[in-house]
Amino acid sequence: MFYYYKSYTSQVDENDCGVAALASIAKYYGSHYSISYFRQLANTTREGTTALGIINAANALGFKTKAIKADISLFDIKNLDFPLIVHVIKNNELAHYYIVYKSYRNHLLIGDPDPSVKIVKMAKDKFAEEWTGVALLFKPSRNYSPTNQNFFSPVSYTKVISKRLTLIFLITIISLIITLISILSSYYLQATIDFYIPNKMFSALEIITFGLISTFILQEILTYFRDYLLILLNQKLSIDIILAYIQHLFKLPLSFFSTRRTGEITSRFNDANSIIDAIASTILTIFLDFLMTICVGMTLFFQNKILFTITLVGIPIYTILILSFYKSFKKMNQELMQANALVSSTIIEDLNGIETIKALSCEEKSFKRINDEFREVLQKSFRLQKLTVLQSALKKGTQQILNVIILWVGAKLVISGKISIGQLITFNALLVYFTTPIENIINLQNKIQSAKEANNRLNEVYYEKSEFENNQNTKLKIDKLRTIDLKNISFKYGIGHDLLKNINLTIREGEKICIIGTSGSGKTTLAKLIVGFQKPTEGKITINNYDMDKINKKTIRYFINYLPQQPYLFTGTIIENLTFGIYKDISQEKIEEACRIAAILGDIEKMPLKFNTKFSDGFGLSGGQKQRIALVRALLSDSPILILDEATSGLDIQTEKLIINNLLKLKNKTIIFIAHRLAIAEKTDRIIVMNRGKISEMGSHKELISRKGAYYQLLNS
């Protein structure tokens, strides 16, 4: 079974089981790729990976892949190629994938991508209850060659640590001084019992006591500064690790966010905290605990060799107690991590959709789902805490038994006159400064392993390429549109059906275009391709004859301003929201002019603090006001092209008509309207009618009316 563990790969997120299973197959044949790479190859979505997606990804890697429908007798075939992937319904509710490594007489060796299960033996009759009968068989083709992906993370922990060496050095020195004071206090106790009390040295005792009190005050002051520096170190590490993660997130393409649940993304912050904790613990253990163990160990050895030997005998028992819980802790931590990510995603999604939930009176149903998921988190947390308490009790019990044995043997040594009472008490006092660092050293393995798991989850995001690629032309600045050409464009999400088919379109400078069509006809998808949010699966888009793939995305977004139906407004003032994304000084006159075009100036003037009125996340504004504020923001940009995707749908007809007339007068802007209201289309230079992902017809209002085609039918329906 150990042999198969070398190729086993666990899933990172809830919907990664299919690609994790494929990663295990690839690793079995000597290829190592990240989960994120497999997600891209298999077109994994929020719903998971289809069998066809796995087949396409495997074929791309050089495997011959065959999908079959079979029954349990499949595993009786002698020459069956293992390992293979099977599709199952786990726990009668979850579509899932297993890797089957080997078949025995009555059971199968199964690899479950769920990290809490891993590789187990499963009875064939139980397997048959879960299996849907779908199996994917893999065999390397002649062209297959084992490949190792170049795993590169932009965060170098060596550099992170080296930047903070001064801080680490100060923490280590202060910690050593604090420990030294504690050790010296133990010797004060020995001297008091063995020397000062028997000799009735009152004056010397008072002087030493006063000195010790002063030393303890110094110790507490140093402890304060040490803890202050530790907080500072954690904050510095947070800046280096967590902010680096956030910065990378903002550079990822929209497709990354559309294929993952929000909770899966935000749960990585907890992973980053695990890494920070591990780095801090590792630093202190390496610089302090190892030194403490050696120094205090030598002190105990010279205090009494017999008692020190007893202490050493207890260490292996203590080590076994810690390491024996390792696998259970790892499994439970992974389960808890996934459960937390799931409930976080559900809460975020339900809060975002609270209006719909209330409109459908689904409060109880939504609460029940969160209640069930949260109770699952509590159950997993309870099991973890129960195990933690058990381990703590066993460790404490072992420590107390060890102390009693040392006291027992030490008492015999005192009675026999081999050591003094003070030496025995000092030995017991110093013992904690020996066992605690050893415990920290042993626990370091667990923390490093947890951090490694967390780092793997974090790196699955880092392995996703930024949409601002190095090979893109960052120097190319487009300040004037000649043409945008879409040539033979087709697009689909994942391995689904085409949402756009064979689109050919040219957009010229200064044109006012309206794209219309029924819901689901591909209007918004087309707009997102033009602005570079998505890449076409077939065909090419050029701007002024430059291939869009070779133009830096920042340049494209500066050149083309996309305005969605649901605009984003953040907590702040009106003026802050109007100028969000504007990186130059804008006069008040220009702002007010843009507000007049968007017919929002009157509304702002009526607000208590006018442009300085503050609101939270758009609360207190109507849908139409939000859309008009977003429109002003677009107008204040220097973008020569505006794409308005139902950007006036929340307005009344009269206000919308006023705004459209104002926009049509802007000679220096190319504007693409995406609209349901045909009244907008009538006023534009050109109308593009879309139907089922295709352009069914194109022309001016008069031309399309005369043809009596799709536009004419929409107008008269």
ABEGO torsion letter per residue (X at the ends): XAAAAAABBBBABAAAAAAAAAAAAAAAAGBBBBAAAAAAAAGBBAAEBBAAAAAAAAAAAGBBBBBBBBBAAAAABAABBOBBBBBBBBGGABBBBBBBABBBAABBBBBBABAAAEBBBBBAAAAAAABAGBBBBBBBBAABBBBBBBBBBABBAAAAAAAAAAAAAAAAAAAAAAAAAAAAAAAAAAAAAAAAAAAGBAAAAAAAAAAAAAAAAAAAAAAAAAAAAAAAAAAAAAAAAAAAAAAAAAABBAAAAAABBAAAAAAAAAAAAAAAAAAAAAAAAAAAAAAAAAAAAAAAAAABAAAAAAAAAAAAAAAAAAAAAAAAAAAAAAAAAAAAAAAAAAAAAAAAAAAAAAAAGAAAAAAAAAAAAAAAAAAAAAAAAAAAAAAAAAAAAAAAAAAAAAAAAAAAAAAAGABBAAAAAAAAAAAAAAAAAAAAAAAAAAAAAAAAAAAAAAAAAAABBBABBAABBAABBBABBABBBBBGBBBBBEABBBABBGBBBBBBBGBBBBBBEBBGAGAAAAAAAAAGABBBABEBBBBGGBBAAABBAAAAAAABBBBBABBBBBBEBAAAAAABGBABBBBAAAAAAAAAAAGAAAAAAABAAEAABBBBGGBGBBAAAAAAAAAAAAAABABABBBBBGAAAABBAAAAAAAAAAAAABAABBBBBBBABAAAAAABABBBBBBGGBBABBEBAAAAAAAGBAAAAAAAX
